[in-house]
Amino acid sequence: MKVVVVVPTYNERENLPVLVARLRDLGIPDLHVLVVDDNSPDGTGAVADSLAAEGSAEGDLGVLHRTEKDGLGRAYIAGMTRALAEGADVVIQMDADLSHPTDRIPALLEKLDSTDAGVVLGSRYVEGGRTASEWPWHRKALSAWANFYVNAILRLKVKDATAGFKAWRADTLRAIDLPSIRSNGYSFQVEMNYRTVKRGLRILEVPIVFEERAEGASKMTLAVQLESAVTPWKLLFGRM
């Protein structure tokens, strides 16, 4: 089973080598990493190329260089499309900032293998999961509200509807028609879940402990927050 971990990057030169080392240390057979770099001005793309050269004998790391920064969703679609074209059976999506625990990847894969789930989420809001201890109360409240808001509108019946740490079956990604997805930023996660549910496919969750980013700055801008607020309504009324 070929597993491809798609990791979008923008100014993550400090975090990327740590993440790649952790993924390689998992020892999962036929695990590959695809870094999708959006022309990072801090040289993340060059760091990714260097990491790929170090592992050239195994061919376990590829780099997709994009010429512009046009959102998380576009980066994921580009990476997932390439992963499918290169024969991935499972595609894992995760952030480069070390907030997603790599040691939970085996649990994601085991749940995917032992059930009929179309996708398995690393969830902060099922029993055993939690958000970053460093988060102030208002940030925890905003995250919890976002999940309540999305589920109230779209009725996804998913505890962590905005999760960005997921293991997808290749067939699920094909079924939800990746190229036609229009949302960007963090609302991309919601649209992916919505399309999965609308096609009658199951979403399951396993608990994770979400950590604060290790280095660098958050990509959560006001524009991203506004898009995330509007997207569920657009999906509900078929405007996307």
C-alpha positions as CSV (number, residue, x, y, z in Angstrom):
1,M,0.0,0.0,0.0
2,K,1.5,3.3,-1.1
3,V,1.0,6.1,1.4
4,V,1.7,9.7,0.4
5,V,1.9,12.4,3.0
6,V,1.1,15.8,1.4
7,V,2.6,18.7,3.2
8,P,2.0,22.3,2.0
9,T,4.7,24.8,3.0
10,Y,5.1,28.5,3.1
11,N,8.0,29.8,5.2
12,E,8.5,26.6,7.2
13,R,12.3,26.1,6.8
14,E,12.9,25.5,10.5
15,N,10.0,23.0,10.9
16,L,10.2,21.0,7.7
17,P,13.5,19.0,8.5
18,V,12.0,18.1,11.9
19,L,8.8,16.9,10.4
20,V,10.5,14.9,7.6
21,A,12.8,13.2,10.2
22,R,9.8,12.2,12.3
23,L,7.9,10.8,9.3
24,R,11.0,8.8,8.2
25,D,11.4,7.5,11.7
26,L,7.9,5.9,11.7
27,G,9.3,3.0,9.6
28,I,6.0,2.6,7.7
29,P,6.7,0.6,4.5
30,D,6.1,2.5,1.2
31,L,5.6,5.9,3.0
32,H,6.3,8.9,0.8
33,V,6.3,12.6,1.5
34,L,5.3,15.2,-1.0
35,V,6.2,18.8,-0.1
36,V,4.1,21.4,-1.9
37,D,6.0,24.7,-1.6
38,D,4.4,28.0,-2.6
39,N,7.6,29.8,-3.5
40,S,8.5,30.5,0.2
41,P,10.7,33.6,0.5
42,D,12.6,32.0,3.4
43,G,14.0,29.3,1.2
44,T,11.8,26.4,2.4
45,G,11.7,25.1,-1.2
46,A,15.5,24.8,-1.2
47,V,15.4,23.0,2.1
48,A,12.9,20.6,0.7
49,D,15.1,19.9,-2.3
50,S,18.0,19.2,0.0
51,L,15.9,16.8,2.1
52,A,14.8,15.0,-1.1
53,A,18.4,14.6,-2.2
54,E,19.4,13.1,1.1
55,G,16.8,10.4,0.7
56,S,17.3,10.0,-3.0
57,A,18.2,6.3,-2.7
58,E,14.8,5.5,-1.2
59,G,12.9,8.1,-3.3
60,D,10.7,8.8,-0.3
61,L,10.4,12.5,-0.7
62,G,9.2,14.6,-3.6
63,V,8.9,18.4,-4.0
64,L,6.3,20.3,-6.0
65,H,7.3,23.9,-6.5
66,R,4.5,26.3,-7.2
67,T,5.2,29.8,-8.4
68,E,2.6,31.7,-6.3
69,K,0.9,31.6,-2.9
70,D,-2.8,31.3,-3.6
71,G,-4.1,29.4,-0.6
72,L,-4.0,26.2,1.4
73,G,-6.8,24.6,-0.6
74,R,-5.0,25.1,-4.0
75,A,-1.8,23.7,-2.6
76,Y,-3.5,20.6,-1.2
77,I,-5.4,20.0,-4.5
78,A,-2.1,20.3,-6.5
79,G,-0.4,17.9,-4.1
80,M,-3.2,15.4,-3.9
81,T,-3.7,15.4,-7.6
82,R,0.0,14.6,-8.1
83,A,-0.1,11.9,-5.4
84,L,-3.0,10.2,-7.1
85,A,-1.3,10.4,-10.5
86,E,1.8,8.7,-9.0
87,G,-0.3,5.7,-7.7
88,A,-1.1,6.6,-4.1
89,D,-3.5,4.2,-2.3
90,V,-3.8,6.5,0.7
91,V,-3.1,10.3,0.9
92,I,-2.4,11.9,4.3
93,Q,-2.7,15.6,4.6
94,M,-1.0,17.4,7.5
95,D,0.5,20.8,8.4
96,A,4.3,21.5,8.3
97,D,4.3,23.4,11.6
98,L,4.5,20.3,13.8
99,S,1.0,20.9,15.3
100,H,-0.1,17.5,14.0
101,P,1.4,14.5,15.8
102,T,3.2,12.2,13.3
103,D,3.0,9.3,15.8
104,R,-0.8,9.1,15.3
105,I,-0.4,8.3,11.6
106,P,-0.3,4.5,12.3
107,A,-3.7,4.9,14.1
108,L,-5.2,6.8,11.2
109,L,-4.0,4.1,8.8
110,E,-5.2,1.2,11.1
111,K,-8.7,2.8,11.3
112,L,-8.8,3.2,7.5
113,D,-7.7,-0.4,7.0
114,S,-10.0,-2.0,9.5
115,T,-13.2,-0.1,8.5
116,D,-15.1,1.1,5.5
117,A,-14.4,4.8,6.2
118,G,-13.7,7.0,3.2
119,V,-11.5,9.2,5.3
120,V,-10.2,9.2,8.9
121,L,-9.6,12.5,10.8
122,G,-7.1,13.2,13.6
123,S,-9.6,14.8,15.9
124,R,-9.2,17.2,18.8
125,Y,-12.8,16.8,20.0
126,V,-13.3,13.0,20.5
127,E,-12.5,11.3,23.7
128,G,-8.8,11.3,24.3
129,G,-8.1,14.3,22.0
130,R,-7.5,17.9,23.0
131,T,-6.3,21.3,21.7
132,A,-2.9,22.9,22.4
133,S,-2.4,23.5,26.1
134,E,-0.7,26.9,25.2
135,W,-3.9,28.2,23.6
136,P,-5.6,31.0,25.6
137,W,-9.3,30.4,26.5
138,H,-10.6,32.6,23.7
139,R,-8.8,30.7,21.0
140,K,-10.1,27.4,22.4
141,A,-13.6,28.9,22.5
142,L,-13.3,30.1,18.9
143,S,-12.2,26.6,17.7
144,A,-15.0,24.9,19.5
145,W,-17.5,27.5,18.2
146,A,-16.3,27.0,14.6
147,N,-17.0,23.3,14.8
148,F,-20.4,23.9,16.3
149,Y,-21.2,26.5,13.6
150,V,-20.2,24.2,10.7
151,N,-22.1,21.2,12.1
152,A,-25.2,23.2,12.9
153,I,-25.4,24.4,9.2
154,L,-24.2,21.3,7.3
155,R,-25.0,18.5,9.8
156,L,-21.8,16.6,9.1
157,K,-22.0,14.7,12.4
158,V,-18.2,15.1,12.8
159,K,-16.7,16.2,16.1
160,D,-13.8,18.0,14.5
161,A,-15.2,19.4,11.2
162,T,-12.3,21.8,10.7
163,A,-9.5,19.2,11.2
164,G,-6.6,19.4,8.8
165,F,-4.9,16.1,9.7
166,K,-6.6,13.3,7.6
167,A,-6.0,10.0,5.9
168,W,-7.9,9.7,2.7
169,R,-8.6,6.6,0.5
170,A,-7.6,7.4,-3.0
171,D,-11.0,6.3,-4.2
172,T,-12.6,8.9,-1.9
173,L,-10.6,11.7,-3.3
174,R,-11.6,10.6,-6.8
175,A,-15.2,10.4,-5.8
176,I,-15.4,14.0,-4.5
177,D,-13.9,15.4,-7.7
178,L,-10.9,17.3,-6.4
179,P,-10.4,19.6,-9.4
180,S,-13.8,21.2,-9.0
181,I,-13.3,22.3,-5.3
182,R,-13.3,26.0,-5.1
183,S,-12.9,26.9,-1.4
184,N,-9.5,27.8,0.0
185,G,-7.9,28.5,3.3
186,Y,-9.3,26.5,6.2
187,S,-12.8,26.3,4.7
188,F,-11.2,23.8,2.3
189,Q,-11.4,21.2,5.1
190,V,-15.1,21.8,5.5
191,E,-15.9,21.5,1.8
192,M,-13.9,18.2,1.6
193,N,-15.9,16.8,4.5
194,Y,-19.2,18.0,3.0
195,R,-18.6,16.4,-0.3
196,T,-17.6,13.1,1.4
197,V,-20.8,13.0,3.4
198,K,-23.0,14.0,0.4
199,R,-21.6,11.0,-1.5
200,G,-22.6,8.7,1.3
201,L,-19.1,7.9,2.4
202,R,-18.1,7.6,6.1
203,I,-15.9,9.9,8.1
204,L,-14.4,8.4,11.2
205,E,-12.2,10.1,13.8
206,V,-9.3,9.1,16.1
207,P,-8.1,11.3,19.0
208,I,-5.0,13.5,18.7
209,V,-3.3,16.1,20.9
210,F,-3.0,19.2,18.8
211,E,0.1,21.2,19.5
212,E,1.0,24.9,19.0
213,R,3.3,25.5,16.0
214,A,7.0,25.2,16.9
215,E,8.4,28.0,14.7
216,G,7.1,30.7,12.4
217,A,3.9,32.6,12.2
218,S,0.3,31.4,11.9
219,K,-1.4,31.7,8.4
220,M,-4.8,32.4,10.0
221,T,-5.7,35.9,8.5
222,L,-8.9,37.8,8.7
223,A,-9.7,37.0,5.1
224,V,-9.3,33.2,5.9
225,Q,-11.7,33.6,8.9
226,L,-14.3,35.4,6.8
227,E,-14.1,32.8,4.0
228,S,-14.5,30.0,6.7
229,A,-17.7,31.7,8.0
230,V,-19.3,32.1,4.6
231,T,-18.4,28.7,3.0
232,P,-20.9,26.5,5.0
233,W,-23.8,28.7,3.7
234,K,-22.5,28.6,0.2
235,L,-22.3,24.8,0.4
236,L,-25.7,24.4,1.9
237,F,-27.3,26.5,-0.9
238,G,-25.3,25.0,-3.7
239,R,-23.4,28.1,-4.5
240,M,-20.0,26.4,-4.8
